[in-house]
Amino acid sequence: MISLDATAHTAEVYSKTLFELAEQQQLVDAVKNDLDMLGNLISADENFSAFMTSPIFSSKQKQQLIEKVCGSSFNKLTFNFLTAVLSHNRISSLPYIAEKYEKRYQNYHNYRNIHVTVSQPLGTEEQKDLKTALSIAMNNAKILLETAVKPSIIGGIIIRYGDDKVIDNSVSGRLRRAIDDIITRCKNRGKAYEA
């Protein structure tokens, strides 16, 4: 069985190669559209995915299906890439490859995925204002905003972006930090009295 690390590495290598070729040929958007269409096909038709990953069917049969389904609608680069993925028996990695390509595509077009948590739903104007403010703060990036409502934060906002960046300006976060600060000060005073 292939490990998740090996699959992630394979997806990284394949997506990087595809993106570089797409960039050289000025097909970054076209390849993205093809991968989106393929992703929709895979999620909509379980039989297609099962057929493509099954060891029962030969590479030739799988190639024929790809030609039938994708040959006329995909650009040549995407089609040749799918053929290469298939010939190297990496078709099961295709969703991960597409996911990595999507990240490269978003960076290329200066998109930023931002996840915000608020205590109550944001109105349309509030979301628009928040996206504008975030775009300005992130050097005019195009913001892809995802919101979640969590009343337990009491108020304020928690912003998550990148792989691990968090700005917690929620009321509950500020209270927690204030309590931690008070506890630390009390401990430090106790140490000062002991000395």
TIKE-241037 format. One record per atom (N, C-alpha, C): residue number from 0; residue in three letters; x, y, z. Coordinates in pm, whole numbers, plus 50000, padded with zeros to 5 digits. Atoms other than C-alpha are relative to their C-alpha. Layout:
<filos>
> num; residuo; x; y; z
> NUM; ALA; X; Y; Z
...
</filos>
This chain:
<filos>
> num; residuo; x; y; z
> 0; MET; 50083; 49882; 50000
> 0; MET; 50000; 50000; 50000
> 0; MET; 50088; 50125; 50000
> 1; ILE; 49922; 49877; 50011
> 1; ILE; 50129; 50348; 49908
> 1; ILE; 49967; 50089; 50120
> 2; SER; 50022; 49914; 49884
> 2; SER; 50179; 50577; 50207
> 2; SER; 49949; 50136; 49957
> 3; LEU; 50052; 49867; 50026
> 3; LEU; 50016; 50917; 50235
> 3; LEU; 50112; 50096; 49964
> 4; ASP; 49885; 49915; 50031
> 4; ASP; 50360; 51082; 50231
> 4; ASP; 50046; 49979; 49857
> 5; ALA; 49959; 50030; 50138
> 5; ALA; 50449; 50906; 49905
> 5; ALA; 49899; 50059; 49901
> 6; THR; 50104; 49944; 50087
> 6; THR; 50116; 51011; 49752
> 6; THR; 50013; 50152; 49994
> 7; ALA; 49984; 49854; 49996
> 7; ALA; 50168; 51372; 49866
> 7; ALA; 50122; 50043; 49920
> 8; HIS; 49878; 49968; 50076
> 8; HIS; 50521; 51371; 49721
> 8; HIS; 49975; 49986; 49850
> 9; THR; 50033; 50023; 50142
> 9; THR; 50398; 51224; 49392
> 9; THR; 49913; 50114; 49947
> 10; ALA; 50091; 49893; 50041
> 10; ALA; 50119; 51482; 49374
> 10; ALA; 50076; 50132; 49984
> 11; GLU; 49921; 49877; 50006
> 11; GLU; 50367; 51762; 49442
> 11; GLU; 50085; 50004; 49873
> 12; VAL; 49913; 50007; 50118
> 12; VAL; 50607; 51650; 49168
> 12; VAL; 49918; 50014; 49872
> 13; TYR; 50081; 49997; 50121
> 13; TYR; 50335; 51591; 48908
> 13; TYR; 49933; 50136; 49980
> 14; SER; 50069; 49872; 50013
> 14; SER; 50146; 51913; 48983
> 14; SER; 50099; 50111; 49963
> 15; LYS; 49897; 49900; 50031
> 15; LYS; 50467; 52118; 48971
> 15; LYS; 50037; 49992; 49852
> 16; THR; 49965; 50019; 50141
> 16; THR; 50559; 51970; 48633
> 16; THR; 49888; 50051; 49909
> 17; LEU; 50114; 49958; 50081
> 17; LEU; 50209; 52025; 48494
> 17; LEU; 49988; 50152; 50001
> 18; PHE; 50015; 49855; 49991
> 18; PHE; 50196; 52382; 48622
> 18; PHE; 50108; 50073; 49921
> 19; GLU; 49890; 49937; 50074
> 19; GLU; 50537; 52470; 48479
> 19; GLU; 49976; 49991; 49849
> 20; LEU; 50030; 50015; 50143
> 20; LEU; 50438; 52330; 48139
> 20; LEU; 49884; 50091; 49959
> 21; ALA; 50116; 49915; 50029
> 21; ALA; 50104; 52512; 48153
> 21; ALA; 50041; 50147; 49995
> 22; GLU; 49953; 49862; 49997
> 22; GLU; 50280; 52837; 48241
> 22; GLU; 50080; 50032; 49874
> 23; GLN; 49919; 49980; 50121
> 23; GLN; 50529; 52798; 47955
> 23; GLN; 49913; 50015; 49875
> 24; GLN; 50088; 50000; 50118
> 24; GLN; 50245; 52734; 47709
> 24; GLN; 49882; 50096; 50015
> 25; GLN; 50109; 49905; 49970
> 25; GLN; 50019; 53004; 47861
> 25; GLN; 49864; 49931; 50005
> 26; LEU; 50123; 50079; 49988
> 26; LEU; 49758; 52742; 47948
> 26; LEU; 49960; 49977; 50147
> 27; VAL; 50026; 50020; 49857
> 27; VAL; 49741; 52785; 48328
> 27; VAL; 49850; 49992; 50027
> 28; ASP; 50145; 49998; 49976
> 28; ASP; 49368; 52871; 48324
> 28; ASP; 49930; 49884; 49929
> 29; ALA; 50062; 50109; 50077
> 29; ALA; 49280; 52615; 48055
> 29; ALA; 50019; 49866; 50071
> 30; VAL; 49973; 50126; 49928
> 30; VAL; 49446; 52331; 48249
> 30; VAL; 49917; 49995; 50128
> 31; LYS; 50081; 49994; 49878
> 31; LYS; 49271; 52446; 48568
> 31; LYS; 49855; 49963; 49968
> 32; ASN; 50137; 50032; 50040
> 32; ASN; 48935; 52431; 48387
> 32; ASN; 49985; 49851; 49968
> 33; ASP; 50004; 50143; 50032
> 33; ASP; 49015; 52082; 48255
> 33; ASP; 50001; 49915; 50127
> 34; LEU; 49993; 50076; 49874
> 34; LEU; 49111; 51958; 48602
> 34; LEU; 49871; 50013; 50081
> 35; ASP; 50129; 49982; 49932
> 35; ASP; 48791; 52108; 48746
> 35; ASP; 49893; 49910; 49938
> 36; MET; 50097; 50085; 50069
> 36; MET; 48584; 51929; 48481
> 36; MET; 50023; 49853; 50035
> 37; LEU; 49967; 50138; 49967
> 37; LEU; 48766; 51603; 48552
> 37; LEU; 49961; 49969; 50145
> 38; GLY; 50039; 50018; 49860
> 38; GLY; 48714; 51648; 48928
> 38; GLY; 49850; 49985; 50016
> 39; ASN; 50146; 50011; 49997
> 39; ASN; 48342; 51702; 48871
> 39; ASN; 49955; 49864; 49948
> 40; LEU; 50034; 50131; 50057
> 40; LEU; 48329; 51388; 48658
> 40; LEU; 50028; 49889; 50101
> 41; ILE; 49963; 50102; 49902
> 41; ILE; 48510; 51181; 48923
> 41; ILE; 49902; 49998; 50116
> 42; SER; 50091; 49996; 49885
> 42; SER; 48283; 51302; 49204
> 42; SER; 49856; 49967; 49961
> 43; ALA; 50138; 50025; 50043
> 43; ALA; 47964; 51273; 48997
> 43; ALA; 49978; 49855; 49956
> 44; ASP; 50016; 50135; 50055
> 44; ASP; 48030; 50927; 48849
> 44; ASP; 50097; 49903; 50069
> 45; GLU; 49917; 50096; 49926
> 45; GLU; 48159; 50662; 49089
> 45; GLU; 50056; 49891; 49909
> 46; ASN; 49955; 50104; 50091
> 46; ASN; 48186; 50414; 48803
> 46; ASN; 50127; 50040; 49926
> 47; PHE; 49881; 49952; 50070
> 47; PHE; 48441; 50630; 48621
> 47; PHE; 50123; 49984; 50088
> 48; SER; 49889; 50009; 49906
> 48; SER; 48664; 50652; 48927
> 48; SER; 50037; 49854; 50029
> 49; ALA; 49975; 50141; 49971
> 49; ALA; 48625; 50282; 49006
> 49; ALA; 50067; 49931; 49882
> 50; PHE; 49941; 50058; 50121
> 50; PHE; 48707; 50186; 48646
> 50; PHE; 50147; 50040; 49987
> 51; MET; 49865; 49947; 50021
> 51; MET; 49016; 50409; 48634
> 51; MET; 50100; 49947; 50103
> 52; THR; 49908; 50046; 49896
> 52; THR; 49162; 50277; 48961
> 52; THR; 50002; 49848; 50015
> 53; SER; 50009; 50146; 49988
> 53; SER; 49068; 49911; 48915
> 53; SER; 50118; 49930; 49932
> 54; PRO; 49892; 50077; 50063
> 54; PRO; 49354; 49666; 48851
> 54; PRO; 49947; 49899; 49897
> 55; ILE; 50060; 50097; 50092
> 55; ILE; 49111; 49448; 48654
> 55; ILE; 50011; 50047; 49855
> 56; PHE; 49998; 49946; 50136
> 56; PHE; 49109; 49680; 48353
> 56; PHE; 50142; 50040; 49960
> 57; SER; 49865; 49972; 50050
> 57; SER; 49417; 49725; 48136
> 57; SER; 50021; 50149; 49980
> 58; SER; 49966; 49860; 50028
> 58; SER; 49598; 50053; 48078
> 58; SER; 49941; 50043; 49867
> 59; LYS; 50055; 49968; 50133
> 59; LYS; 49481; 50035; 47718
> 59; LYS; 49852; 50033; 50009
> 60; GLN; 50144; 49974; 49983
> 60; GLN; 49115; 50014; 47824
> 60; GLN; 49977; 50136; 50069
> 61; LYS; 50012; 49873; 49928
> 61; LYS; 49164; 50306; 48063
> 61; LYS; 50034; 50117; 49906
> 62; GLN; 49962; 49897; 50096
> 62; GLN; 49338; 50507; 47791
> 62; GLN; 49886; 50027; 49902
> 63; GLN; 50113; 49985; 50092
> 63; GLN; 49045; 50442; 47557
> 63; GLN; 49886; 50079; 50064
> 64; LEU; 50105; 49926; 49930
> 64; LEU; 48802; 50571; 47821
> 64; LEU; 50038; 50148; 50011
> 65; ILE; 49955; 49860; 49990
> 65; ILE; 49010; 50886; 47875
> 65; ILE; 49985; 50069; 49865
> 66; GLU; 50014; 49941; 50134
> 66; GLU; 49018; 50946; 47499
> 66; GLU; 49853; 50028; 49970
> 67; LYS; 50142; 49983; 50029
> 67; LYS; 48642; 50899; 47477
> 67; LYS; 49939; 50114; 50082
> 68; VAL; 50060; 49902; 49910
> 68; VAL; 48556; 51117; 47776
> 68; VAL; 50066; 50138; 49988
> 69; CYS; 49927; 49873; 49990
> 69; CYS; 48827; 51384; 47763
> 69; CYS; 50064; 50046; 49870
> 70; GLY; 49923; 49970; 50121
> 70; GLY; 48986; 51372; 47418
> 70; GLY; 49959; 50124; 49926
> 71; SER; 50043; 49886; 50081
> 71; SER; 48774; 51631; 47241
> 71; SER; 49980; 50127; 50082
> 72; SER; 50029; 49881; 49921
> 72; SER; 48702; 51864; 47532
> 72; SER; 50121; 50057; 50074
> 73; PHE; 49882; 49952; 49927
> 73; PHE; 49043; 51890; 47704
> 73; PHE; 50105; 50052; 49902
> 74; ASN; 49891; 49954; 50086
> 74; ASN; 49338; 52083; 47567
> 74; ASN; 50107; 49890; 49995
> 75; LYS; 49903; 50107; 50026
> 75; LYS; 49630; 51879; 47440
> 75; LYS; 50094; 49975; 50117
> 76; LEU; 49910; 50015; 49887
> 76; LEU; 49856; 51946; 47740
> 76; LEU; 49935; 49917; 50110
> 77; THR; 50069; 50075; 49895
> 77; THR; 49598; 51820; 47990
> 77; THR; 49982; 49855; 49959
> 78; PHE; 50022; 50136; 50049
> 78; PHE; 49517; 51519; 47777
> 78; PHE; 50129; 49919; 50003
> 79; ASN; 49871; 50071; 49998
> 79; ASN; 49886; 51425; 47736
> 79; ASN; 50045; 49974; 50144
> 80; PHE; 49965; 50018; 49859
> 80; PHE; 49939; 51476; 48109
> 80; PHE; 49923; 49882; 50059
> 81; LEU; 50081; 50112; 49949
> 81; LEU; 49651; 51239; 48191
> 81; LEU; 50051; 49867; 49946
> 82; THR; 49943; 50121; 50060
> 82; THR; 49800; 50985; 47952
> 82; THR; 50127; 49959; 50074
> 83; ALA; 49876; 50029; 49926
> 83; ALA; 50136; 51012; 48133
> 83; ALA; 49970; 49948; 50140
> 84; VAL; 50039; 50044; 49865
> 84; VAL; 49971; 50979; 48475
> 84; VAL; 49951; 49856; 49994
> 85; LEU; 50054; 50135; 50017
> 85; LEU; 49788; 50671; 48352
> 85; LEU; 50111; 49900; 49970
> 86; SER; 49894; 50094; 50038
> 86; SER; 50097; 50513; 48196
> 86; SER; 50098; 49972; 50114
> 87; HIS; 49915; 50020; 49883
> 87; HIS; 50288; 50557; 48524
> 87; HIS; 49921; 49946; 50119
> 88; ASN; 50086; 50061; 49898
> 88; ASN; 50000; 50400; 48717
> 88; ASN; 49981; 50091; 50122
> 89; ARG; 50018; 49902; 49893
> 89; ARG; 49939; 50718; 48920
> 89; ARG; 49859; 50061; 49999
> 90; ILE; 50134; 49944; 50016
> 90; ILE; 49572; 50769; 48837
> 90; ILE; 49930; 50020; 50135
> 91; SER; 50063; 49984; 49868
> 91; SER; 49471; 50721; 49203
> 91; SER; 50050; 50127; 50070
> 92; SER; 49947; 49876; 49943
> 92; SER; 49686; 51027; 49285
> 92; SER; 49941; 50124; 49936
> 93; LEU; 50051; 49886; 50077
> 93; LEU; 49494; 51246; 49041
> 93; LEU; 49926; 50104; 50085
> 94; PRO; 50064; 49897; 49917
> 94; PRO; 49268; 51415; 49303
> 94; PRO; 50101; 50084; 50079
> 95; TYR; 49896; 49927; 49925
> 95; TYR; 49578; 51508; 49506
> 95; TYR; 50081; 50090; 49908
> 96; ILE; 49928; 49918; 50098
> 96; ILE; 49757; 51633; 49195
> 96; ILE; 49918; 50124; 49967
> 97; ALA; 50088; 49888; 50032
> 97; ALA; 49457; 51850; 49109
> 97; ALA; 49994; 50099; 50116
> 98; GLU; 50003; 49914; 49880
> 98; GLU; 49448; 51985; 49467
> 98; GLU; 50127; 50085; 50008
> 99; LYS; 49873; 49928; 49998
> 99; LYS; 49818; 52081; 49450
> 99; LYS; 50005; 50103; 49885
> 100; TYR; 50004; 49906; 50113
> 100; TYR; 49765; 52239; 49107
> 100; TYR; 49914; 50121; 50037
> 101; GLU; 50091; 49892; 49956
> 101; GLU; 49476; 52441; 49255
> 101; GLU; 50075; 50100; 50089
> 102; LYS; 49923; 49911; 49912
> 102; LYS; 49710; 52581; 49524
> 102; LYS; 50098; 50085; 49919
> 103; ARG; 49906; 49926; 50085
> 103; ARG; 49969; 52678; 49263
> 103; ARG; 49924; 50105; 49918
> 104; TYR; 50084; 49909; 50079
> 104; TYR; 49693; 52835; 49052
> 104; TYR; 49960; 50121; 50083
> 105; GLN; 50041; 49889; 49913
> 105; GLN; 49570; 53043; 49346
> 105; GLN; 50117; 50093; 50030
> 106; ASN; 49882; 49915; 49977
> 106; ASN; 49922; 53165; 49425
> 106; ASN; 50035; 50081; 49875
> 107; TYR; 49968; 49936; 50128
> 107; TYR; 49981; 53245; 49059
> 107; TYR; 49910; 50121; 49976
> 108; HIS; 50097; 49892; 50021
> 108; HIS; 49667; 53462; 49048
> 108; HIS; 49979; 50086; 50125
> 109; ASN; 50002; 49920; 49876
> 109; ASN; 49729; 53610; 49398
> 109; ASN; 49869; 49984; 50078
> 110; TYR; 50117; 50031; 49917
> 110; TYR; 49428; 53442; 49562
> 110; TYR; 50049; 49960; 50139
> 111; ARG; 49971; 50042; 49863
> 111; ARG; 49429; 53394; 49939
> 111; ARG; 49874; 49942; 50062
> 112; ASN; 50110; 50063; 49928
> 112; ASN; 49204; 53150; 50123
> 112; ASN; 50002; 50048; 50144
> 113; ILE; 50012; 49948; 49864
> 113; ILE; 49087; 53313; 50444
> 113; ILE; 49878; 49937; 50064
> 114; HIS; 50111; 50060; 49923
> 114; HIS; 48875; 53135; 50703
> 114; HIS; 49979; 50087; 50123
> 115; VAL; 50028; 49917; 49883
> 115; VAL; 48705; 53360; 50957
> 115; VAL; 49890; 49935; 50084
> 116; THR; 50101; 50047; 49906
> 116; THR; 48509; 53263; 51265
> 116; THR; 49945; 50121; 50073
> 117; VAL; 50068; 49887; 49935
> 117; VAL; 48255; 53509; 51403
> 117; VAL; 49891; 49946; 50092
> 118; SER; 50101; 50046; 49903
> 118; SER; 47996; 53494; 51682
> 118; SER; 49860; 49998; 49941
> 119; GLN; 50130; 49999; 50067
> 119; GLN; 47701; 53574; 51453
> 119; GLN; 50020; 50022; 49850
> 120; PRO; 49983; 49992; 50146
> 120; PRO; 47643; 53560; 51077
> 120; PRO; 50028; 50143; 49952
> 121; LEU; 49969; 49871; 50061
> 121; LEU; 47787; 53843; 50867
> 121; LEU; 49901; 50027; 49887
> 122; GLY; 50085; 49960; 50111
> 122; GLY; 47561; 54035; 50633
> 122; GLY; 50083; 50014; 49873
> 123; THR; 49932; 49989; 50129
> 123; THR; 47645; 54078; 50265
> 123; THR; 50098; 50118; 49999
> 124; GLU; 49913; 49882; 49998
> 124; GLU; 47787; 54428; 50317
> 124; GLU; 50118; 49980; 50094
> 125; GLU; 49891; 50028; 49905
> 125; GLU; 47989; 54316; 50621
> 125; GLU; 50104; 49908; 49937
> 126; GLN; 49906; 50091; 50068
> 126; GLN; 48141; 54031; 50418
> 126; GLN; 50081; 50075; 49895
> 127; LYS; 49933; 49921; 50104
> 127; LYS; 48221; 54271; 50134
> 127; LYS; 50106; 50090; 50063
> 128; ASP; 49905; 49911; 49931
> 128; ASP; 48386; 54520; 50375
> 128; ASP; 50118; 49921; 50056
> 129; LEU; 49894; 50083; 49944
> 129; LEU; 48581; 54240; 50543
> 129; LEU; 50096; 49953; 49890
> 130; LYS; 49916; 50043; 50113
> 130; LYS; 48707; 54107; 50207
> 130; LYS; 50087; 50115; 49952
> 131; THR; 49923; 49884; 50043
> 131; THR; 48814; 54459; 50108
> 131; THR; 50114; 50030; 50097
> 132; ALA; 49898; 49973; 49898
> 132; ALA; 48999; 54514; 50438
> 132; ALA; 50111; 49895; 49996
> 133; LEU; 49901; 50108; 50006
> 133; LEU; 49170; 54174; 50414
> 133; LEU; 50086; 50011; 49874
> 134; SER; 49926; 49984; 50125
> 134; SER; 49267; 54237; 50052
> 134; SER; 50107; 50109; 50014
> 135; ILE; 49905; 49890; 49979
> 135; ILE; 49431; 54569; 50147
> 135; ILE; 50113; 49954; 50092
> 136; ALA; 49899; 50047; 49905
> 136; ALA; 49610; 54405; 50442
> 136; ALA; 50094; 49898; 49938
> 137; MET; 49919; 50104; 50063
> 137; MET; 49741; 54130; 50211
> 137; MET; 50047; 50043; 49862
> 138; ASN; 49941; 49947; 50124
> 138; ASN; 49884; 54352; 49936
> 138; ASN; 49911; 49979; 49878
> 139; ASN; 50099; 50007; 50109
> 139; ASN; 49569; 54357; 49721
> 139; ASN; 49978; 49859; 49946
> 140; ALA; 50029; 50138; 50040
> 140; ALA; 49529; 53980; 49714
> 140; ALA; 49851; 49985; 49974
> 141; LYS; 50141; 50033; 50023
> 141; LYS; 49205; 53834; 49581
> 141; LYS; 49959; 49903; 50111
> 142; ILE; 50037; 50074; 49880
> 142; ILE; 49028; 53700; 49888
> 142; ILE; 49889; 49899; 49970
> 143; LEU; 50103; 50105; 50002
> 143; LEU; 48841; 53369; 49893
> 143; LEU; 49960; 49979; 50145
> 144; LEU; 50041; 49995; 49861
> 144; LEU; 48646; 53408; 50215
> 144; LEU; 49905; 49886; 50035
> 145; GLU; 50087; 50105; 49946
> 145; GLU; 48498; 53121; 50412
> 145; GLU; 49969; 50040; 50145
> 146; THR; 50038; 49957; 49865
> 146; THR; 48301; 53207; 50725
> 146; THR; 49935; 49885; 50077
> 147; ALA; 50065; 50095; 49909
> 147; ALA; 48193; 53000; 51022
> 147; ALA; 49946; 50079; 50117
> 148; VAL; 50062; 49934; 49886
> 148; VAL; 47963; 53104; 51302
> 148; VAL; 50017; 49912; 50123
> 149; LYS; 49976; 50072; 49875
> 149; LYS; 48060; 53005; 51655
> 149; LYS; 49969; 50095; 50116
> 150; PRO; 50041; 49907; 49895
> 150; PRO; 47865; 53187; 51928
> 150; PRO; 50092; 49999; 50123
> 151; SER; 49916; 50010; 49880
> 151; SER; 48109; 53065; 52197
> 151; SER; 50120; 50095; 50001
> 152; ILE; 49889; 49903; 49998
> 152; ILE; 48373; 53320; 52084
> 152; ILE; 49952; 50135; 50054
> 153; ILE; 50067; 49885; 49937
> 153; ILE; 48128; 53582; 52227
> 153; ILE; 49993; 50120; 49907
> 154; GLY; 49995; 49886; 50091
> 154; GLY; 48234; 53855; 51983
> 154; GLY; 50136; 50007; 49936
> 155; GLY; 49871; 49988; 50068
> 155; GLY; 48520; 53974; 51766
> 155; GLY; 50010; 49903; 49884
> 156; ILE; 49977; 50083; 50118
> 156; ILE; 48677; 53758; 51498
> 156; ILE; 50129; 49919; 50016
> 157; ILE; 49879; 50082; 50009
> 157; ILE; 48927; 53476; 51447
> 157; ILE; 50027; 49982; 49851
> 158; ILE; 49962; 50008; 50142
> 158; ILE; 49113; 53486; 51114
> 158; ILE; 50109; 49896; 49984
> 159; ARG; 49899; 50102; 50030
> 159; ARG; 49300; 53183; 50977
> 159; ARG; 50036; 50012; 49852
> 160; TYR; 49955; 49993; 50139
> 160; TYR; 49512; 53199; 50663
> 160; TYR; 50136; 49931; 49989
> 161; GLY; 49877; 50075; 50020
> 161; GLY; 49810; 53028; 50508
> 161; GLY; 49984; 49861; 50057
> 162; ASP; 50007; 50134; 49945
> 162; ASP; 49896; 52688; 50646
> 162; ASP; 49980; 49999; 50150
> 163; ASP; 50005; 50005; 49853
> 163; ASP; 49919; 52788; 51011
> 163; ASP; 49990; 50136; 50067
> 164; LYS; 50006; 49866; 49942
> 164; LYS; 49861; 53160; 51065
> 164; LYS; 49860; 50026; 50057
> 165; VAL; 50127; 49972; 49932
> 165; VAL; 49590; 53262; 51315
> 165; VAL; 50010; 50134; 50070
> 166; ILE; 50014; 49875; 49925
> 166; ILE; 49486; 53605; 51438
> 166; ILE; 49871; 49985; 50080
> 167; ASP; 50116; 50020; 49913
> 167; ASP; 49255; 53561; 51737
> 167; ASP; 49968; 50132; 50070
> 168; ASN; 50046; 49876; 49940
> 168; ASN; 49079; 53887; 51812
> 168; ASN; 49857; 49984; 50051
> 169; SER; 50132; 50027; 49944
> 169; SER; 48774; 53722; 51964
> 169; SER; 49997; 50044; 50146
> 170; VAL; 50015; 49963; 49859
> 170; VAL; 48637; 53827; 52302
> 170; VAL; 50049; 49886; 50088
> 171; SER; 49956; 50114; 49919
> 171; SER; 48692; 53475; 52436
> 171; SER; 50152; 49986; 49997
> 172; GLY; 49854; 50006; 50011
> 172; GLY; 49052; 53482; 52307
> 172; GLY; 50067; 50106; 50084
> 173; ARG; 49943; 49892; 49919
> 173; ARG; 49121; 53817; 52469
> 173; ARG; 49985; 49970; 50149
> 174; LEU; 50020; 50038; 49860
> 174; LEU; 48970; 53694; 52799
> 174; LEU; 50100; 49893; 50043
> 175; ARG; 49907; 50109; 49969
> 175; ARG; 49181; 53379; 52788
> 175; ARG; 50143; 50053; 50018
> 176; ARG; 49866; 49942; 49989
> 176; ARG; 49499; 53582; 52725
> 176; ARG; 50014; 50086; 50127
> 177; ALA; 49995; 49917; 49879
> 177; ALA; 49411; 53824; 53008
> 177; ALA; 50012; 49913; 50124
> 178; ILE; 49993; 50092; 49886
> 178; ILE; 49355; 53535; 53251
> 178; ILE; 50139; 49938; 50009
> 179; ASP; 49864; 50057; 50001
> 179; ASP; 49685; 53373; 53145
> 179; ASP; 50102; 50101; 50051
> 180; ASP; 49908; 49894; 49957
> 180; ASP; 49860; 53706; 53198
> 180; ASP; 49991; 50021; 50152
> 181; ILE; 50019; 49982; 49855
> 181; ILE; 49710; 53745; 53549
> 181; ILE; 50064; 49884; 50076
> 182; ILE; 49942; 50119; 49934
> 182; ILE; 49811; 53389; 53644
> 182; ILE; 50152; 50008; 49998
> 183; THR; 49854; 49989; 50011
> 183; THR; 50167; 53447; 53516
> 183; THR; 50053; 50106; 50096
> 184; ARG; 49956; 49893; 49908
> 184; ARG; 50196; 53774; 53712
> 184; ARG; 49994; 49953; 50145
> 185; CYS; 50013; 50051; 49862
> 185; CYS; 50070; 53606; 54030
> 185; CYS; 50112; 49903; 50034
> 186; LYS; 49891; 50096; 49978
> 186; LYS; 50323; 53325; 53991
> 186; LYS; 50132; 50072; 50016
> 187; ASN; 49874; 49924; 49992
> 187; ASN; 50604; 53576; 53932
> 187; ASN; 50011; 50077; 50131
> 188; ARG; 49998; 49931; 49871
> 188; ARG; 50504; 53776; 54243
> 188; ARG; 50034; 49904; 50111
> 189; GLY; 49973; 50103; 49898
> 189; GLY; 50508; 53457; 54449
> 189; GLY; 50149; 49967; 50003
> 190; LYS; 49857; 50029; 50008
> 190; LYS; 50862; 53386; 54326
> 190; LYS; 50081; 50115; 50058
> 191; ALA; 49928; 49882; 49948
> 191; ALA; 50967; 53742; 54412
> 191; ALA; 49996; 50003; 50153
> 192; TYR; 50012; 50004; 49853
> 192; TYR; 50837; 53702; 54771
> 192; TYR; 50089; 49891; 50060
> 193; GLU; 49916; 50111; 49951
> 193; GLU; 51019; 53370; 54805
> 193; GLU; 50147; 50040; 50005
> 194; ALA; 49859; 49958; 50005
> 194; ALA; 51348; 53537; 54710
> 194; ALA; 50025; 50099; 50114
</filos>
